[in-house]
Every structure is written in C-alpha cells, then in structure tokens.
Amino acid sequence: MLVHRTPIPQGEFEAFQSAIRASGRDPAVFKAQMFEARCSANDSPMRRVHVVTQQAAAQYDASTGSAWTQSFARHLARGFFG
C-alpha cells in the first residue's frame, strides 16, 4: 500500500477554514494535510486529514468526503485545540 500526500479538495478546505473562523480563531494557526492510500488500483482511496496547531493535533477520516470537517468543527467547539 502506497500512501501519499494529496491536495485537500477546495470545498473541504473552505469548510475547514470556515469552521476555524466561526470559532473565532485564526486560520493561519492551523495546518491541515491530506493523505491518500489504496490497497489496489481498483479500490476506493482511503483518505485521512491531519490537523495540527502548536497545542494539539488530530486525524480525521476523510474517505467519505467532507464529513471530516464536521468532526473538526465539533473538536473546535469542545476546546480540543485550545
């Protein structure tokens, strides 16, 4: 299985930044990277997003699309990222 970094789709990235702004935080403090892997050429990709700040880090399953941004927004609301 080969894992590689891939761009976050524009809509997902915009939802990520919107969640940060809605929480009153600075988007520049958050870094997100998407990684993708396939077991074989015929398989659907498995995607994960890694989000980091100086205080915290988390990973989100992104295989189903933008649902990860909702999980991220819940973490923000609960104070996970400070």
Secondary structure as UniProt FT lines:
FT   STRAND          2..6
FT   HELIX           10..22
FT   TURN            23..24
FT   HELIX           27..29
FT   STRAND          31..38
FT   TURN            41..42
FT   STRAND          46..52
FT   STRAND          57..61
FT   TURN            63..64
FT   HELIX           67..77
FT   TURN            78..81
//
